[in-house]
Amino acid sequence: MENNILVPKHEILSPEEAERVLAFYKVTLNELPKIKKDDPALAKLNAKIGDIIRITHGGLTADKSFYYRVVI
């Protein structure tokens, strides 16, 4: 999936980054949108339940935007 230009970049946040994101948005882990562990975009990430994933959209013609999901 990582070579497909239609699939945005997915990455696992470190525990420190995850805490900063939760504090910045003033949300808990349970309030984040969900992504299933078996989602094809996560296949090579070795994501675990409870990990926060940063999804990066945009780049060439638009500004980058970030979306966060918790793995269930």
N, CA, C and O atoms as a GROMACS GRO file, in nm:
protein
  288
    1MET      N    1   0.081  -0.120   0.000
    1MET     CA    2   0.000   0.000   0.000
    1MET      C    3   0.086   0.126   0.000
    1MET      O    4   0.041   0.230  -0.049
    2GLU      N    5   0.205   0.119   0.053
    2GLU     CA    6   0.285   0.240   0.068
    2GLU      C    7   0.327   0.302  -0.064
    2GLU      O    8   0.360   0.421  -0.067
    3ASN      N    9   0.326   0.226  -0.174
    3ASN     CA   10   0.367   0.280  -0.302
    3ASN      C   11   0.249   0.334  -0.384
    3ASN      O   12   0.270   0.392  -0.490
    4ASN      N   13   0.129   0.316  -0.337
    4ASN     CA   14   0.011   0.363  -0.408
    4ASN      C   15  -0.010   0.512  -0.378
    4ASN      O   16  -0.026   0.551  -0.263
    5ILE      N   17  -0.008   0.594  -0.483
    5ILE     CA   18  -0.019   0.738  -0.462
    5ILE      C   19  -0.158   0.780  -0.412
    5ILE      O   20  -0.175   0.893  -0.365
    6LEU      N   21  -0.255   0.692  -0.422
    6LEU     CA   22  -0.389   0.725  -0.375
    6LEU      C   23  -0.406   0.702  -0.225
    6LEU      O   24  -0.503   0.748  -0.165
    7VAL      N   25  -0.311   0.631  -0.164
    7VAL     CA   26  -0.317   0.603  -0.020
    7VAL      C   27  -0.228   0.704   0.051
    7VAL      O   28  -0.107   0.707   0.027
    8PRO      N   29  -0.285   0.787   0.140
    8PRO     CA   30  -0.203   0.885   0.210
    8PRO      C   31  -0.106   0.818   0.307
    8PRO      O   32  -0.122   0.701   0.342
    9LYS      N   33  -0.005   0.893   0.348
    9LYS     CA   34   0.096   0.840   0.440
    9LYS      C   35   0.034   0.813   0.577
    9LYS      O   36  -0.037   0.898   0.631
   10HIS      N   37   0.060   0.695   0.631
   10HIS     CA   38   0.015   0.656   0.764
   10HIS      C   39   0.139   0.631   0.849
   10HIS      O   40   0.233   0.567   0.803
   11GLU      N   41   0.139   0.682   0.972
   11GLU     CA   42   0.252   0.656   1.062
   11GLU      C   43   0.202   0.648   1.206
   11GLU      O   44   0.105   0.713   1.244
   12ILE      N   45   0.271   0.565   1.284
   12ILE     CA   46   0.237   0.549   1.425
   12ILE      C   47   0.306   0.659   1.504
   12ILE      O   48   0.424   0.685   1.485
   13LEU      N   49   0.232   0.723   1.594
   13LEU     CA   50   0.290   0.826   1.679
   13LEU      C   51   0.363   0.763   1.796
   13LEU      O   52   0.321   0.659   1.847
   14SER      N   53   0.470   0.825   1.839
   14SER     CA   54   0.539   0.783   1.961
   14SER      C   55   0.448   0.817   2.079
   14SER      O   56   0.357   0.898   2.064
   15PRO      N   57   0.471   0.758   2.194
   15PRO     CA   58   0.387   0.791   2.311
   15PRO      C   59   0.390   0.940   2.344
   15PRO      O   60   0.288   0.997   2.384
   16GLU      N   61   0.505   1.005   2.328
   16GLU     CA   62   0.515   1.148   2.356
   16GLU      C   63   0.433   1.230   2.256
   16GLU      O   64   0.362   1.323   2.295
   17GLU      N   65   0.442   1.194   2.128
   17GLU     CA   66   0.364   1.264   2.026
   17GLU      C   67   0.214   1.243   2.050
   17GLU      O   68   0.135   1.336   2.035
   18ALA      N   69   0.177   1.122   2.087
   18ALA     CA   70   0.036   1.090   2.112
   18ALA      C   71  -0.018   1.176   2.226
   18ALA      O   72  -0.129   1.229   2.216
   19GLU      N   73   0.059   1.190   2.333
   19GLU     CA   74   0.015   1.273   2.446
   19GLU      C   75  -0.001   1.419   2.404
   19GLU      O   76  -0.096   1.485   2.446
   20ARG      N   77   0.091   1.469   2.321
   20ARG     CA   78   0.082   1.608   2.274
   20ARG      C   79  -0.044   1.630   2.189
   20ARG      O   80  -0.112   1.731   2.201
   21VAL      N   81  -0.074   1.532   2.102
   21VAL     CA   82  -0.192   1.543   2.016
   21VAL      C   83  -0.319   1.544   2.101
   21VAL      O   84  -0.408   1.626   2.080
   22LEU      N   85  -0.327   1.452   2.196
   22LEU     CA   86  -0.446   1.446   2.282
   22LEU      C   87  -0.462   1.574   2.362
   22LEU      O   88  -0.574   1.624   2.378
   23ALA      N   89  -0.351   1.628   2.413
   23ALA     CA   90  -0.358   1.753   2.490
   23ALA      C   91  -0.395   1.871   2.400
   23ALA      O   92  -0.476   1.955   2.440
   24PHE      N   93  -0.337   1.879   2.281
   24PHE     CA   94  -0.363   1.989   2.190
   24PHE      C   95  -0.511   1.996   2.152
   24PHE      O   96  -0.571   2.104   2.151
   25TYR      N   97  -0.570   1.880   2.120
   25TYR     CA   98  -0.710   1.876   2.079
   25TYR      C   99  -0.807   1.861   2.196
   25TYR      O  100  -0.928   1.863   2.178
   26LYS      N  101  -0.751   1.844   2.316
   26LYS     CA  102  -0.832   1.829   2.438
   26LYS      C  103  -0.934   1.716   2.424
   26LYS      O  104  -1.053   1.734   2.450
   27VAL      N  105  -0.882   1.599   2.382
   27VAL     CA  106  -0.965   1.480   2.366
   27VAL      C  107  -0.899   1.363   2.438
   27VAL      O  108  -0.781   1.368   2.472
   28THR      N  109  -0.977   1.260   2.459
   28THR     CA  110  -0.922   1.136   2.512
   28THR      C  111  -0.906   1.037   2.397
   28THR      O  112  -0.953   1.060   2.286
   29LEU      N  113  -0.839   0.929   2.425
   29LEU     CA  114  -0.818   0.826   2.324
   29LEU      C  115  -0.951   0.774   2.270
   29LEU      O  116  -0.963   0.747   2.150
   30ASN      N  117  -1.050   0.761   2.357
   30ASN     CA  118  -1.181   0.709   2.316
   30ASN      C  119  -1.259   0.806   2.228
   30ASN      O  120  -1.353   0.765   2.160
   31GLU      N  121  -1.220   0.933   2.228
   31GLU     CA  122  -1.292   1.032   2.148
   31GLU      C  123  -1.236   1.048   2.006
   31GLU      O  124  -1.298   1.112   1.922
   32LEU      N  125  -1.119   0.990   1.980
   32LEU     CA  126  -1.062   0.996   1.846
   32LEU      C  127  -1.137   0.906   1.750
   32LEU      O  128  -1.193   0.804   1.792
   33PRO      N  129  -1.140   0.940   1.623
   33PRO     CA  130  -1.197   0.848   1.524
   33PRO      C  131  -1.117   0.717   1.525
   33PRO      O  132  -1.001   0.715   1.565
   34LYS      N  133  -1.179   0.611   1.481
   34LYS     CA  134  -1.119   0.477   1.488
   34LYS      C  135  -1.070   0.430   1.351
   34LYS      O  136  -1.118   0.475   1.247
   35ILE      N  137  -0.973   0.340   1.355
   35ILE     CA  138  -0.928   0.268   1.236
   35ILE      C  139  -0.902   0.124   1.279
   35ILE      O  140  -0.841   0.100   1.383
   36LYS      N  141  -0.949   0.029   1.201
   36LYS     CA  142  -0.933  -0.111   1.239
   36LYS      C  143  -0.790  -0.158   1.217
   36LYS      O  144  -0.722  -0.117   1.123
   37LYS      N  145  -0.747  -0.246   1.306
   37LYS     CA  146  -0.611  -0.301   1.301
   37LYS      C  147  -0.583  -0.370   1.169
   37LYS      O  148  -0.469  -0.372   1.122
   38ASP      N  149  -0.685  -0.429   1.108
   38ASP     CA  150  -0.665  -0.502   0.982
   38ASP      C  151  -0.687  -0.415   0.858
   38ASP      O  152  -0.698  -0.467   0.748
   39ASP      N  153  -0.694  -0.282   0.876
   39ASP     CA  154  -0.706  -0.192   0.761
   39ASP      C  155  -0.584  -0.210   0.671
   39ASP      O  156  -0.471  -0.210   0.721
   40PRO      N  157  -0.601  -0.225   0.542
   40PRO     CA  158  -0.488  -0.248   0.451
   40PRO      C  159  -0.380  -0.140   0.458
   40PRO      O  160  -0.262  -0.169   0.434
   41ALA      N  161  -0.416  -0.018   0.491
   41ALA     CA  162  -0.316   0.090   0.499
   41ALA      C  163  -0.220   0.069   0.616
   41ALA      O  164  -0.112   0.128   0.618
   42LEU      N  165  -0.259  -0.013   0.714
   42LEU     CA  166  -0.175  -0.037   0.831
   42LEU      C  167  -0.094  -0.166   0.820
   42LEU      O  168  -0.021  -0.202   0.913
   43ALA      N  169  -0.105  -0.235   0.708
   43ALA     CA  170  -0.046  -0.368   0.694
   43ALA      C  171   0.104  -0.372   0.728
   43ALA      O  172   0.148  -0.467   0.794
   44LYS      N  173   0.181  -0.275   0.685
   44LYS     CA  174   0.326  -0.279   0.707
   44LYS      C  175   0.371  -0.199   0.829
   44LYS      O  176   0.491  -0.189   0.855
   45LEU      N  177   0.277  -0.143   0.904
   45LEU     CA  178   0.313  -0.061   1.019
   45LEU      C  179   0.329  -0.140   1.148
   45LEU      O  180   0.390  -0.092   1.243
   46ASN      N  181   0.273  -0.261   1.153
   46ASN     CA  182   0.274  -0.340   1.276
   46ASN      C  183   0.208  -0.262   1.391
   46ASN      O  184   0.258  -0.260   1.503
   47ALA      N  185   0.095  -0.199   1.361
   47ALA     CA  186   0.022  -0.120   1.460
   47ALA      C  187  -0.047  -0.211   1.561
   47ALA      O  188  -0.093  -0.321   1.529
   48LYS      N  189  -0.052  -0.162   1.685
   48LYS     CA  190  -0.117  -0.235   1.792
   48LYS      C  191  -0.243  -0.160   1.836
   48LYS      O  192  -0.254  -0.039   1.815
   49ILE      N  193  -0.335  -0.232   1.894
   49ILE     CA  194  -0.457  -0.170   1.945
   49ILE      C  195  -0.418  -0.062   2.045
   49ILE      O  196  -0.339  -0.085   2.136
   50GLY      N  197  -0.476   0.057   2.028
   50GLY     CA  198  -0.446   0.170   2.116
   50GLY      C  199  -0.345   0.266   2.058
   50GLY      O  200  -0.331   0.377   2.109
   51ASP      N  201  -0.273   0.227   1.953
   51ASP     CA  202  -0.179   0.318   1.887
   51ASP      C  203  -0.256   0.430   1.819
   51ASP      O  204  -0.368   0.411   1.772
   52ILE      N  205  -0.195   0.548   1.813
   52ILE     CA  206  -0.253   0.659   1.738
   52ILE      C  207  -0.178   0.669   1.606
   52ILE      O  208  -0.055   0.671   1.602
   53ILE      N  209  -0.255   0.676   1.499
   53ILE     CA  210  -0.201   0.684   1.363
   53ILE      C  211  -0.221   0.826   1.311
   53ILE      O  212  -0.330   0.882   1.321
   54ARG      N  213  -0.114   0.885   1.254
   54ARG     CA  214  -0.125   1.015   1.187
   54ARG      C  215  -0.134   0.987   1.037
   54ARG      O  216  -0.049   0.918   0.981
   55ILE      N  217  -0.236   1.041   0.974
   55ILE     CA  218  -0.257   1.026   0.830
   55ILE      C  219  -0.232   1.164   0.769
   55ILE      O  220  -0.296   1.262   0.807
   56THR      N  221  -0.139   1.170   0.673
   56THR     CA  222  -0.102   1.296   0.611
   56THR      C  223  -0.160   1.304   0.470
   56THR      O  224  -0.129   1.221   0.384
   57HIS      N  225  -0.245   1.403   0.448
   57HIS     CA  226  -0.307   1.426   0.317
   57HIS      C  227  -0.245   1.549   0.253
   57HIS      O  228  -0.194   1.638   0.322
   58GLY      N  229  -0.249   1.555   0.123
   58GLY     CA  230  -0.207   1.674   0.051
   58GLY      C  231  -0.059   1.673   0.018
   58GLY      O  232   0.010   1.572   0.037
   59GLY      N  233  -0.011   1.783  -0.033
   59GLY     CA  234   0.130   1.793  -0.063
   59GLY      C  235   0.160   1.870  -0.189
   59GLY      O  236   0.206   1.984  -0.182
   60LEU      N  237   0.136   1.812  -0.306
   60LEU     CA  238   0.178   1.874  -0.431
   60LEU      C  239   0.109   2.006  -0.461
   60LEU      O  240   0.176   2.105  -0.488
   61THR      N  241  -0.021   2.009  -0.458
   61THR     CA  242  -0.093   2.131  -0.495
   61THR      C  243  -0.168   2.193  -0.378
   61THR      O  244  -0.223   2.302  -0.392
   62ALA      N  245  -0.172   2.127  -0.266
   62ALA     CA  246  -0.245   2.180  -0.151
   62ALA      C  247  -0.156   2.167  -0.027
   62ALA      O  248  -0.060   2.091  -0.024
   63ASP      N  249  -0.192   2.244   0.075
   63ASP     CA  250  -0.120   2.231   0.201
   63ASP      C  251  -0.144   2.093   0.260
   63ASP      O  252  -0.245   2.029   0.232
   64LYS      N  253  -0.049   2.049   0.341
   64LYS     CA  254  -0.066   1.921   0.408
   64LYS      C  255  -0.167   1.936   0.521
   64LYS      O  256  -0.172   2.040   0.588
   65SER      N  257  -0.245   1.834   0.542
   65SER     CA  258  -0.335   1.829   0.656
   65SER      C  259  -0.318   1.694   0.723
   65SER      O  260  -0.286   1.594   0.659
   66PHE      N  261  -0.341   1.693   0.854
   66PHE     CA  262  -0.319   1.573   0.933
   66PHE      C  263  -0.450   1.528   0.995
   66PHE      O  264  -0.531   1.608   1.041
   67TYR      N  265  -0.468   1.397   0.995
   67TYR     CA  266  -0.584   1.334   1.057
   67TYR      C  267  -0.530   1.229   1.154
   67TYR      O  268  -0.426   1.167   1.128
   68TYR      N  269  -0.600   1.209   1.265
   68TYR     CA  270  -0.554   1.114   1.365
   68TYR      C  271  -0.662   1.009   1.388
   68TYR      O  272  -0.781   1.040   1.393
   69ARG      N  273  -0.618   0.885   1.401
   69ARG     CA  274  -0.708   0.773   1.426
   69ARG      C  275  -0.646   0.686   1.534
   69ARG      O  276  -0.524   0.675   1.544
   70VAL      N  277  -0.730   0.623   1.616
   70VAL     CA  278  -0.682   0.526   1.713
   70VAL      C  279  -0.713   0.386   1.659
   70VAL      O  280  -0.820   0.361   1.604
   71VAL      N  281  -0.617   0.296   1.677
   71VAL     CA  282  -0.630   0.160   1.626
   71VAL      C  283  -0.719   0.079   1.720
   71VAL      O  284  -0.697   0.075   1.841
   72ILE      N  285  -0.820   0.015   1.661
   72ILE     CA  286  -0.908  -0.075   1.739
   72ILE      C  287  -0.899  -0.215   1.683
   72ILE      O  288  -0.965  -0.306   1.734
   0.00000   0.00000   0.00000
